[in-house]
Amino acid sequence: MEAKRPYITLNIACSLNGYIGRSRGDRLILSSEEDLDVVDELRAQSDAILVGAETVRRDNPRLLIRDPKRQERRVAVGRPLNPCKVTLSRSGNLDSDNHFFQMGPSARLLYCADSASSELRGKLGGVAEVISAGASEVNLNFLLSDLLSRGISKLLVEGGASIFNLFFKKRCFDELRLAIAPFVLGEEDAVHLFEAGKYELKNLQLSSTEILGAMAVLHYKA
């Protein structure tokens, strides 16, 4: 039986040939302003935003709602100003100076392997709640069940590639929002959305399409 979990939306922006990041670590900006505004609304509707530790290190995201009116709308119905921030790390290689930990009034949850929990509580316990979630790696079912127990019923997943593939392999999502930029990346060793692995995603249902600026956005139901 599938573990109880939040409603999960995977939000992905990629190039025409399926890349989401540069090889040298520079952030690859793909979204148009129109797409970013829609993503801001998605964040405003969500209880939590999840990214992997590599995204925290590489992109240094704030994961905040940009539009004050959307923040006000949340507060008016008794919700926090911003969604809870969630990340997961097996190694514990995270810096407390990252925007994830320092920017904005948000709850912050860090799920980690048991082997890294003591180090992370000492290093990051003052800026996030550190939660042991598996012996050698983070157990996704435990993480999602724990989020649900904390009142998080809508989860927005924003990257990166290893995180998306973790959810793909388990087919553990409800919606996939794929925003495709009119851009081809031919860079060697760039980060592709789909990792090589023995899994298939069959029978995704295309529910809608839209054009946002120069981007084509495809919406799928799992």
C-alpha positions in Angstrom: 0.0 0.0 0.0 1.3 3.4 -0.9 2.4 5.6 2.0 0.2 8.6 2.8 1.8 11.7 1.4 1.1 15.2 0.2 -0.2 16.1 -3.2 3.0 16.5 -5.2 3.6 18.8 -8.2 7.0 18.6 -10.0 7.8 22.0 -11.5 10.5 21.7 -14.2 12.0 24.2 -16.7 14.3 22.7 -19.3 15.9 23.5 -22.7 14.4 22.1 -26.0 16.9 19.2 -25.7 16.1 18.5 -22.1 18.9 20.2 -20.2 18.3 21.9 -16.9 21.8 23.0 -15.8 25.3 23.9 -17.0 28.3 21.6 -16.5 30.5 24.2 -14.8 28.0 25.0 -12.0 26.7 28.3 -13.3 23.0 28.7 -12.9 21.1 28.2 -16.1 18.2 30.7 -16.4 15.5 29.2 -18.5 12.2 30.6 -17.3 10.6 33.7 -18.8 9.1 36.4 -16.6 5.7 35.1 -17.5 6.6 31.6 -16.4 8.2 32.9 -13.2 5.0 34.7 -12.3 3.0 31.5 -12.7 5.6 29.6 -10.6 5.2 32.3 -7.9 1.5 31.6 -7.8 2.2 27.9 -7.6 4.4 28.6 -4.6 1.6 30.7 -3.0 -0.7 27.8 -3.3 1.7 25.3 -1.8 2.4 24.4 1.8 6.1 23.5 1.1 8.8 23.7 -1.6 11.4 20.9 -1.8 14.8 21.1 -3.5 17.8 18.9 -3.2 21.0 19.8 -1.4 22.8 20.2 -4.8 20.3 22.8 -5.8 20.8 24.6 -2.5 24.6 24.6 -3.1 24.6 25.3 -6.9 21.7 27.8 -7.4 21.4 29.3 -3.9 17.7 29.7 -4.2 15.6 31.8 -1.8 12.4 29.8 -2.4 10.2 32.7 -1.4 7.0 34.2 -2.8 7.9 37.3 -4.7 4.5 39.0 -4.9 3.5 40.8 -1.6 -0.2 40.5 -2.6 0.1 36.7 -2.7 1.8 36.7 0.6 -1.0 38.9 2.1 -3.6 36.5 0.7 -1.9 33.6 2.5 -1.8 35.5 5.8 -5.4 36.5 5.5 -6.5 32.8 5.6 -4.1 32.0 8.5 -1.2 30.5 6.5 2.4 31.5 6.9 3.8 34.3 4.7 5.9 31.8 2.7 5.8 28.0 2.2 8.0 25.8 4.3 11.4 25.1 2.7 12.5 21.5 2.5 15.7 19.9 1.5 17.4 16.6 1.8 21.1 15.6 2.1 23.0 12.4 2.4 26.4 13.9 2.9 25.6 16.9 5.1 27.6 19.2 2.8 25.6 22.4 3.3 26.5 25.9 4.4 24.4 27.9 6.8 25.0 31.0 4.7 22.9 29.7 1.8 19.8 31.7 1.0 17.8 28.6 1.8 18.6 29.0 5.5 19.0 32.8 5.7 16.4 34.5 3.5 12.8 35.2 4.5 10.5 34.1 7.3 10.0 30.5 6.5 10.0 27.2 8.4 13.0 25.1 7.2 13.3 21.3 7.3 16.4 19.4 6.5 16.1 15.6 6.1 19.3 13.7 6.2 20.9 10.2 6.6 21.4 9.1 10.2 25.1 9.1 9.6 25.1 12.9 9.0 22.5 13.9 11.6 24.8 14.8 14.5 27.1 16.9 12.3 24.2 18.7 10.7 22.4 19.4 14.0 25.6 21.0 15.3 26.2 23.0 12.1 22.6 23.9 11.0 20.4 23.2 14.0 20.1 27.0 14.6 18.7 27.7 11.2 16.7 24.5 10.3 15.0 21.5 11.9 17.3 18.6 11.2 15.4 15.2 10.8 17.0 11.8 10.6 15.3 10.0 7.7 17.2 6.8 6.9 20.3 4.9 7.7 22.6 5.6 4.7 20.3 7.8 2.6 17.0 9.7 3.0 13.9 7.5 2.8 11.5 9.3 0.5 8.4 7.6 1.9 9.4 8.6 5.5 10.0 12.2 4.4 6.7 12.5 2.6 4.8 10.9 5.5 6.5 13.2 8.0 5.6 16.2 5.9 2.0 15.2 5.8 2.0 14.7 9.6 3.2 18.3 9.9 0.1 19.6 8.0 1.8 19.9 4.6 -0.8 18.7 2.1 0.5 20.4 -1.1 4.2 20.0 -2.0 6.0 21.7 -4.9 9.2 20.0 -6.0 11.6 22.4 -7.8 14.8 20.3 -8.5 17.4 19.4 -9.3 17.9 16.5 -11.6 18.6 13.9 -9.0 15.5 14.9 -7.0 13.3 14.8 -10.0 14.6 11.4 -11.0 14.0 10.1 -7.4 10.4 11.0 -7.8 10.2 9.7 -11.4 11.6 6.3 -10.5 9.0 5.9 -7.7 6.3 7.5 -9.8 5.7 9.5 -6.7 3.9 12.6 -8.0 0.5 13.8 -9.0 1.3 16.5 -11.5 4.2 17.3 -13.8 4.6 20.8 -15.1 7.2 21.0 -17.8 8.1 24.5 -19.1 10.2 24.3 -22.2 12.5 27.2 -23.2 13.3 28.0 -26.8 16.9 27.2 -26.2 19.3 24.4 -27.1 22.2 23.7 -24.9 25.1 21.8 -26.6 27.5 22.1 -23.7 29.5 19.0 -22.9 28.5 17.4 -19.5 25.6 19.7 -19.0 22.9 18.5 -16.5 20.1 16.6 -18.3 16.7 16.3 -16.8 16.5 12.5 -17.2 19.3 10.4 -15.6 20.2 7.0 -17.1 18.4 4.3 -15.2 16.1 1.4 -15.4 12.8 3.0 -15.1 9.9 4.1 -17.4 7.2 6.7 -17.0 4.3 5.3 -19.0 0.8 6.6 -19.6 1.3 10.2 -18.4 -1.9 12.1 -19.3 -1.4 15.5 -21.0 -4.1 17.6 -19.2 -3.3 21.0 -20.7 -0.8 23.2 -22.6 -0.1 26.9 -22.5 2.2 29.5 -24.0 4.0 31.8 -21.5 6.1 34.4 -23.3 8.4 32.3 -25.5 7.9 29.2 -23.4 5.7 26.2 -24.0 4.3 24.6 -20.9 3.0 21.1 -20.8 0.9 19.8 -17.9 0.7 16.1 -17.2 -1.2 14.0 -14.6 0.6 11.0 -13.3 
